[in-house]
Amino acid sequence: MDVDDDEIVEEIPVYLSKNLEDSLFVFQYPTKSQIGNFDNAEVINCCVKPVNQEVKVDFALNVESKFYDSFKGEQFAISADGKTQQKNERPTYKRGLMDKQTFLSQRPLDDPSKYTVAIYADNEIHISPLSSILQLRPAFSHFDKEDRRKKAEQKALNEEDDEEELQHVTVKFARTGGKKVKEKPGYDNFVKKSSDEPWCETFWHPRLSSTAELQKQKLFATNQQTNLFFTQEPYKYMKKLISSSGQDQGIDAVLPNRIVSKARLKSMSLVEQLRILLRDGRMLSYPDVVNFMQENIDNTITADKVLRTLPQVGILIHGNWVAQSEILYPPESLSNSNGVTADLMIRARDYILFQFSRTPYIYRRQVISATQLPADEAFEVLKSVARLNSHKKWELLLPPDREFEQRNPELVQRQEMVWRATEQTYNEMDFEKSTQRVRKRSVRDSRAQQV
């Protein structure tokens, strides 16, 4: 027996159940703790919107509890429904007391197909595909109802005092026989569709009821489903697991936009790999770039190939490499703090890099004065290539690499030509925005001279 092989401790069969394929929903309560759950809570009412897949559940509140404020509960009921109930209007709280708490659902995921529910019993695992995942959060509809009621009362008072004014109405006719414009998806469209669909009342069965137990049994695969599962050959089964459409269904599907997994990084071109490496590394020395590429991405890549590609995405400054400003601030992007455009952020960062090519230290107030950026944006740009030392001066993240500059004088000369071509522009920025302190002339002195 090979000692390197992992020992098989136990084999557990896995079965797929499709009994609840189109009707299995997972409810999550993000605002509830493990102690204050709803396992034994009483549900007064439950409604659904089948088309939009929305759920509304009313949980009963224990009004007899010593922790319940009856006076506040009555105030909430009066503010929501008013002192006098109008005709043909359903009251929010029938007892004149806030005796329930409403929870509305939200869908955190657009595609729950990669998630399943599993149940382990009799040394077997049965998995069931999900139809959707819903997060139920408290809804304060009584406050919204109070606002609508107050606005309606105020509008009625204004209509009694003011005469109705004539309004100019423009009538537009739609063309017949033309192509129907496709409705653009968006939040307004979603809200409109949700409000147009009426609520459908349903029955809520407690988790220990006989009906709930019968539904739980559907989580187990039947004999027919068991015989059809895992009958394919291993290589065909693996081929089905791996997506052939070119879309990454792995960890990149749940990672933020700026984070790239190592597997996806390996599938990119060398230019894209170096672009992401410099963007996330802020400032890297040439040996660090080569070591990272060889150890984590491609162990066959040569240092010369990396060096030939680096100038396409990077800027050489004192022997180290930083990403080009266009990579950090793509077109049409805005800064996080004050929404500064990408052009201004690129201009400010290039100015900072030029200043560091001429001097080892700069000040943030100097950057703000020359670039006219807000303080938060100036701090963000400085932080991309520099750090604040103990003397309250900004210096580059890495010390100069003189050895690299001596071995690659042509790269240093090429970068120096770029700095000289733009030197006049940056000097004009310093000259135009330089502040001159002028002593304000005393009014008393001027009057004395006049006399």
C-alpha positions as CSV (number, residue, x, y, z in Angstrom):
1,M,0.0,0.0,0.0
2,D,1.4,3.4,-1.0
3,V,1.8,5.6,2.1
4,D,1.2,8.7,0.0
5,D,-2.4,7.7,-0.8
6,D,-5.1,9.0,1.4
7,E,-6.9,6.3,3.3
8,I,-10.7,6.0,2.5
9,V,-12.3,6.2,5.9
10,E,-15.9,5.8,4.8
11,E,-18.0,6.0,1.6
12,I,-21.3,7.8,1.8
13,P,-23.7,7.6,-1.1
14,V,-25.1,10.9,-2.4
15,Y,-28.5,11.1,-4.1
16,L,-30.3,13.8,-5.9
17,S,-34.0,14.5,-5.1
18,K,-36.1,16.5,-7.6
19,N,-39.4,16.3,-5.7
20,L,-39.2,20.0,-4.6
21,E,-37.2,21.2,-7.6
22,D,-39.6,24.1,-8.4
23,S,-41.0,24.9,-4.9
24,L,-38.1,24.8,-2.5
25,F,-37.2,28.1,-0.9
26,V,-34.7,28.9,1.8
27,F,-35.8,31.7,4.3
28,Q,-33.0,33.6,6.0
29,Y,-33.4,36.1,8.8
30,P,-30.3,38.3,8.8
31,T,-31.6,40.6,11.6
32,K,-32.4,37.8,14.1
33,S,-29.9,36.2,16.5
34,Q,-29.7,32.5,17.3
35,I,-31.5,33.1,20.6
36,G,-34.4,35.1,19.2
37,N,-35.4,32.8,16.4
38,F,-38.8,32.0,15.0
39,D,-38.9,28.3,15.6
40,N,-41.9,28.5,18.0
41,A,-43.3,31.8,16.8
42,E,-46.9,32.2,15.8
43,V,-47.7,33.3,12.3
44,I,-50.8,35.4,11.9
45,N,-50.8,35.8,8.2
46,C,-48.7,34.8,5.2
47,C,-48.9,36.2,1.6
48,V,-46.9,35.6,-1.5
49,K,-46.4,37.1,-5.0
50,P,-45.8,34.1,-7.2
51,V,-44.5,35.9,-10.3
52,N,-42.0,38.2,-8.5
53,Q,-41.3,35.5,-5.8
54,E,-41.9,37.8,-2.8
55,V,-43.1,36.7,0.6
56,K,-44.7,38.6,3.5
57,V,-45.1,37.0,6.9
58,D,-46.8,38.5,10.0
59,F,-45.4,37.2,13.2
60,A,-47.5,37.6,16.4
61,L,-46.1,39.7,19.2
62,N,-46.6,38.7,22.8
63,V,-48.6,41.7,24.1
64,E,-48.9,40.0,27.5
65,S,-45.1,40.0,28.1
66,K,-43.6,42.3,30.7
67,F,-41.2,43.6,28.1
68,Y,-44.1,44.9,25.9
69,D,-45.0,48.6,26.1
70,S,-48.8,48.7,25.7
71,F,-48.9,52.5,25.5
72,K,-46.4,52.6,22.6
73,G,-48.3,49.8,20.9
74,E,-51.5,51.8,21.0
75,Q,-49.7,54.9,19.7
76,F,-48.3,52.9,16.7
77,A,-51.8,51.6,15.9
78,I,-53.3,55.1,16.1
79,S,-50.6,56.7,13.9
80,A,-51.0,54.0,11.3
81,D,-54.8,53.8,11.1
82,G,-55.9,57.1,12.6
83,K,-58.4,57.5,15.4
84,T,-61.4,56.9,13.1
85,Q,-61.3,54.1,10.6
86,Q,-62.4,54.9,7.1
87,K,-64.7,52.7,5.1
88,N,-63.4,50.1,2.8
89,E,-60.0,50.3,4.3
90,R,-58.4,47.3,6.0
91,P,-56.9,48.2,9.4
92,T,-53.3,47.6,10.0
93,Y,-53.9,46.3,13.6
94,K,-57.4,45.0,14.2
95,R,-57.2,45.1,18.0
96,G,-56.1,48.7,18.0
97,L,-52.7,47.6,19.3
98,M,-49.5,46.7,17.5
99,D,-49.7,42.9,18.0
100,K,-47.7,41.7,15.0
101,Q,-44.4,42.3,13.2
102,T,-44.3,42.1,9.4
103,F,-41.3,40.7,7.5
104,L,-40.8,41.2,3.8
105,S,-38.5,39.2,1.6
106,Q,-35.6,40.2,-0.6
107,R,-33.6,38.1,-3.0
108,P,-29.8,38.4,-2.3
109,L,-28.9,36.2,-5.3
110,D,-30.1,36.3,-8.9
111,D,-28.9,32.8,-9.7
112,P,-29.3,30.3,-6.8
113,S,-28.8,27.3,-9.1
114,K,-25.3,26.6,-7.6
115,Y,-26.8,26.0,-4.2
116,T,-28.6,23.0,-2.8
117,V,-30.2,21.8,0.5
118,A,-28.8,18.5,1.8
119,I,-30.2,16.2,4.4
120,Y,-28.2,13.4,6.1
121,A,-30.0,10.3,7.3
122,D,-29.3,6.6,7.5
123,N,-25.7,7.1,6.4
124,E,-26.9,8.7,3.1
125,I,-26.9,12.3,1.8
126,H,-29.8,13.5,-0.2
127,I,-29.5,16.9,-2.0
128,S,-32.3,19.0,-3.4
129,P,-31.9,21.9,-5.8
130,L,-33.2,25.3,-4.7
131,S,-35.8,27.4,-6.4
132,S,-34.7,30.6,-4.6
133,I,-33.2,32.1,-1.5
134,L,-35.1,34.8,0.3
135,Q,-34.0,37.1,3.1
136,L,-36.8,38.3,5.4
137,R,-36.3,41.6,7.0
138,P,-38.6,43.7,9.2
139,A,-41.0,46.0,7.4
140,F,-42.2,49.2,9.0
141,S,-45.3,49.6,6.9
142,H,-47.2,51.4,9.7
143,F,-44.8,54.4,9.3
144,D,-45.4,54.5,5.6
145,K,-49.1,54.3,6.1
146,E,-49.0,57.2,8.6
147,D,-47.1,59.3,6.1
148,R,-49.5,58.6,3.3
149,R,-52.5,59.3,5.5
150,K,-51.0,62.7,6.6
151,K,-50.2,63.7,3.1
152,A,-53.8,62.8,2.0
153,E,-55.3,64.9,4.8
154,Q,-53.0,67.8,3.9
155,K,-53.9,67.5,0.3
156,A,-57.6,67.5,1.1
157,L,-57.2,70.7,3.1
158,N,-55.4,72.4,0.3
159,E,-58.0,71.5,-2.2
160,E,-60.7,73.0,-0.1
161,D,-58.8,76.4,0.1
162,D,-57.5,76.6,-3.4
163,E,-59.4,76.4,-6.7
164,E,-58.4,73.8,-9.1
165,E,-56.1,75.3,-11.8
166,L,-56.4,74.3,-15.5
167,Q,-53.5,72.4,-16.8
168,H,-52.2,72.2,-20.3
169,V,-52.3,68.6,-21.5
170,T,-50.2,67.3,-24.4
171,V,-51.6,64.3,-26.1
172,K,-49.3,61.9,-27.8
173,F,-50.2,59.0,-30.0
174,A,-48.2,55.9,-30.3
175,R,-47.3,54.5,-33.7
176,T,-49.1,51.4,-34.8
177,G,-47.4,48.6,-36.6
178,G,-43.9,49.5,-35.4
179,K,-41.5,47.4,-33.4
180,K,-42.2,47.2,-29.7
181,V,-39.5,48.8,-27.6
182,K,-38.0,46.4,-25.2
183,E,-38.4,47.5,-21.6
184,K,-35.1,48.2,-19.9
185,P,-34.5,46.4,-16.6
186,G,-34.0,48.6,-13.6
187,Y,-35.1,49.3,-10.1
188,D,-38.1,51.5,-11.2
189,N,-39.3,48.7,-13.5
190,F,-38.9,46.1,-10.7
191,V,-40.8,48.3,-8.2
192,K,-43.6,48.8,-10.8
193,K,-43.9,45.1,-11.5
194,S,-43.9,44.3,-7.8
195,S,-46.6,46.9,-6.9
196,D,-48.8,45.7,-9.8
197,E,-48.9,42.1,-8.7
198,P,-51.4,41.5,-5.9
199,W,-50.6,39.6,-2.7
200,C,-52.0,36.0,-2.5
201,E,-52.8,34.7,1.0
202,T,-51.5,31.3,1.8
203,F,-51.5,28.8,4.6
204,W,-48.6,28.6,7.0
205,H,-48.0,25.2,8.5
206,P,-45.8,25.0,11.7
207,R,-42.6,23.1,11.4
208,L,-43.8,20.2,13.6
209,S,-47.2,19.8,11.9
210,S,-48.1,16.7,9.9
211,T,-48.2,18.6,6.6
212,A,-44.6,20.0,7.2
213,E,-43.4,16.5,8.0
214,L,-44.9,15.2,4.7
215,Q,-43.1,17.9,2.8
216,K,-39.8,17.1,4.5
217,Q,-40.0,13.5,3.2
218,K,-39.8,14.9,-0.3
219,L,-36.2,15.9,0.4
220,F,-35.3,12.2,0.1
221,A,-34.8,10.8,-3.3
222,T,-37.1,8.1,-4.5
223,N,-36.1,4.7,-5.8
224,Q,-36.5,5.8,-9.4
225,Q,-34.4,8.8,-8.9
226,T,-31.7,6.8,-7.2
227,N,-31.4,4.4,-10.1
228,L,-30.9,7.2,-12.6
229,F,-28.3,9.0,-10.6
230,F,-24.5,8.6,-11.0
231,T,-24.9,6.1,-13.9
232,Q,-22.5,7.9,-16.1
233,E,-18.9,7.1,-16.6
234,P,-16.4,9.2,-14.5
235,Y,-14.9,11.2,-17.3
236,K,-18.4,12.2,-18.6
237,Y,-19.5,13.2,-15.2
238,M,-16.4,15.4,-14.8
239,K,-17.1,17.0,-18.2
240,K,-20.6,17.9,-17.0
241,L,-19.2,19.5,-13.8
242,I,-16.7,21.7,-15.8
243,S,-18.5,24.4,-17.7
244,S,-17.7,24.3,-21.4
245,S,-19.3,27.7,-22.2
246,G,-16.3,29.6,-21.2
247,Q,-18.0,31.2,-18.2
248,D,-16.2,30.9,-14.9
249,Q,-18.6,29.3,-12.4
250,G,-16.0,28.9,-9.7
251,I,-14.9,31.2,-7.0
252,D,-14.7,34.2,-9.4
253,A,-18.5,34.2,-9.5
254,V,-18.7,35.2,-5.8
255,L,-15.6,37.4,-5.6
256,P,-15.7,41.2,-5.8
257,N,-15.0,42.8,-9.2
258,R,-11.4,43.9,-8.3
259,I,-10.4,40.5,-6.9
260,V,-9.2,37.9,-9.3
261,S,-8.5,34.3,-8.4
262,K,-5.2,32.6,-9.2
263,A,-6.9,30.1,-11.6
264,R,-8.4,33.0,-13.6
265,L,-5.1,34.9,-13.5
266,K,-3.4,31.9,-15.1
267,S,-5.8,32.0,-18.1
268,M,-5.0,35.6,-18.9
269,S,-2.3,37.0,-21.2
270,L,1.0,38.2,-19.8
271,V,0.0,41.9,-20.3
272,E,-3.3,41.4,-18.3
273,Q,-1.4,39.5,-15.6
274,L,1.1,42.3,-15.1
275,R,-1.7,44.9,-15.2
276,I,-3.5,43.3,-12.3
277,L,-0.3,42.6,-10.4
278,L,0.8,46.2,-10.6
279,R,-2.6,47.5,-9.8
280,D,-2.9,45.5,-6.6
281,G,0.8,45.6,-5.6
282,R,0.9,49.5,-5.8
283,M,4.7,49.5,-6.1
284,L,6.9,46.5,-6.9
285,S,10.6,45.9,-7.6
286,Y,11.5,44.0,-10.7
287,P,12.8,40.9,-8.8
288,D,9.5,40.8,-6.9
289,V,7.5,40.8,-10.1
290,V,9.6,38.0,-11.7
291,N,9.5,35.9,-8.5
292,F,5.7,36.2,-8.2
293,M,5.2,35.3,-11.9
294,Q,7.4,32.3,-11.8
295,E,6.2,30.9,-8.4
296,N,2.5,31.5,-8.7
297,I,1.5,31.8,-12.4
298,D,4.0,30.3,-14.9
299,N,7.3,28.7,-13.7
300,T,8.6,28.6,-17.3
301,I,8.4,32.4,-18.0
302,T,11.7,34.2,-18.4
303,A,12.8,37.4,-16.7
304,D,13.5,39.0,-20.1
305,K,10.0,38.4,-21.3
306,V,8.6,40.0,-18.2
307,L,10.9,43.0,-18.6
308,R,9.9,43.5,-22.3
309,T,6.2,43.5,-21.3
310,L,6.3,45.7,-18.1
311,P,6.6,49.1,-19.9
312,Q,3.2,48.4,-21.6
313,V,1.4,48.6,-18.3
314,G,3.8,50.1,-15.8
315,I,5.8,53.3,-15.1
316,L,9.4,53.1,-14.0
317,I,10.3,55.4,-11.1
318,H,13.7,55.1,-9.3
319,G,14.1,51.5,-10.4
320,N,10.7,50.3,-9.2
321,W,7.5,49.7,-11.1
322,V,4.0,51.2,-10.5
323,A,0.8,50.8,-12.6
324,Q,-0.1,53.4,-15.2
325,S,-2.7,55.8,-13.9
326,E,-5.2,54.8,-16.6
327,I,-5.3,51.3,-15.0
328,L,-6.3,52.6,-11.5
329,Y,-8.8,55.0,-12.9
330,P,-10.7,53.6,-15.9
331,P,-12.6,55.9,-18.2
332,E,-16.0,57.1,-17.0
333,S,-15.2,56.0,-13.4
334,L,-15.6,58.3,-10.4
335,S,-13.8,58.5,-7.1
336,N,-15.4,57.0,-4.0
337,S,-15.5,60.1,-1.8
338,N,-16.6,63.1,-3.9
339,G,-17.2,61.7,-7.4
340,V,-14.2,63.2,-9.1
341,T,-13.8,62.1,-12.7
342,A,-11.2,59.7,-13.9
343,D,-9.4,62.4,-16.0
344,L,-8.7,64.6,-13.0
345,M,-7.6,61.6,-10.9
346,I,-5.2,60.5,-13.7
347,R,-3.8,64.0,-14.1
348,A,-3.2,64.3,-10.3
349,R,-1.5,60.9,-10.1
350,D,0.8,61.7,-13.0
351,Y,1.7,65.0,-11.3
352,I,2.6,63.1,-8.1
353,L,4.7,60.6,-10.0
354,F,6.6,63.4,-11.8
355,Q,7.2,65.2,-8.5
356,F,8.6,62.0,-6.9
357,S,10.9,61.6,-9.9
358,R,12.4,65.0,-9.0
359,T,12.3,65.0,-5.2
360,P,12.1,62.3,-2.5
361,Y,9.4,64.0,-0.4
362,I,6.1,65.9,-1.2
363,Y,3.3,67.3,1.0
364,R,-0.4,66.7,0.6
365,R,-1.2,70.4,0.7
366,Q,1.1,70.8,-2.3
367,V,-0.9,68.2,-4.2
368,I,-4.2,69.8,-3.3
369,S,-3.0,73.2,-4.3
370,A,-1.6,72.1,-7.7
371,T,-4.3,69.7,-8.7
372,Q,-7.3,71.3,-7.0
373,L,-8.5,67.9,-5.7
374,P,-10.5,67.5,-2.5
375,A,-8.5,66.3,0.5
376,D,-9.9,62.8,0.4
377,E,-9.0,62.3,-3.3
378,A,-5.5,63.7,-2.8
379,F,-5.0,61.2,0.1
380,E,-6.3,58.4,-2.1
381,V,-3.9,59.2,-5.0
382,L,-0.9,59.6,-2.7
383,K,-1.6,56.3,-1.0
384,S,-1.4,54.5,-4.3
385,V,2.3,55.1,-4.5
386,A,3.5,56.6,-1.3
387,R,3.3,56.5,2.5
388,L,3.4,59.1,5.3
389,N,6.6,59.0,7.3
390,S,7.3,60.1,10.9
391,H,8.1,63.7,9.7
392,K,4.7,64.1,8.1
393,K,6.1,63.9,4.6
394,W,5.0,61.6,1.8
395,E,7.7,59.3,0.4
396,L,7.6,56.4,-2.1
397,L,6.7,53.0,-0.8
398,L,10.0,51.4,-1.8
399,P,13.6,52.8,-1.7
400,P,15.3,53.4,-5.0
401,D,16.7,50.3,-6.8
402,R,20.0,51.7,-8.2
403,E,21.1,48.3,-9.3
404,F,18.2,47.9,-11.7
405,E,18.8,51.4,-13.1
406,Q,22.5,50.6,-13.7
407,R,21.6,47.4,-15.5
408,N,18.8,48.9,-17.6
409,P,19.9,52.4,-18.6
410,E,17.8,52.4,-21.8
411,L,14.6,52.0,-19.7
412,V,15.7,54.8,-17.4
413,Q,16.5,57.1,-20.3
414,R,13.2,56.4,-22.0
415,Q,11.2,57.2,-18.9
416,E,13.2,60.4,-18.4
417,M,12.3,61.5,-21.9
418,V,8.6,61.1,-20.9
419,W,9.1,63.2,-17.8
420,R,10.8,66.0,-19.7
421,A,8.1,66.0,-22.3
422,T,5.5,66.7,-19.6
423,E,7.7,68.8,-17.3
424,Q,6.4,72.1,-18.5
425,T,2.8,71.1,-17.9
426,Y,3.5,70.2,-14.3
427,N,5.6,73.3,-13.6
428,E,2.7,75.4,-14.9
429,M,0.4,73.6,-12.5
430,D,2.7,74.6,-9.6
431,F,3.0,78.2,-10.9
432,E,-0.7,78.8,-11.5
433,K,-1.9,77.4,-8.2
434,S,0.8,78.8,-6.0
435,T,-0.6,80.9,-3.2
436,Q,0.9,84.2,-2.4
437,R,0.3,85.7,1.0
438,V,-0.4,89.4,0.7
439,R,-0.7,91.5,3.8
440,K,-4.0,93.3,3.9
441,R,-3.6,97.0,4.0
442,S,-5.0,98.6,7.2
443,V,-8.0,100.8,6.7
444,R,-6.7,103.1,9.5
445,D,-3.4,103.7,7.6
446,S,-5.2,104.5,4.4
447,R,-7.4,107.1,6.1
448,A,-4.3,108.6,7.8
449,Q,-2.6,109.0,4.4
450,Q,-5.7,110.7,3.0
451,V,-5.8,113.2,5.7
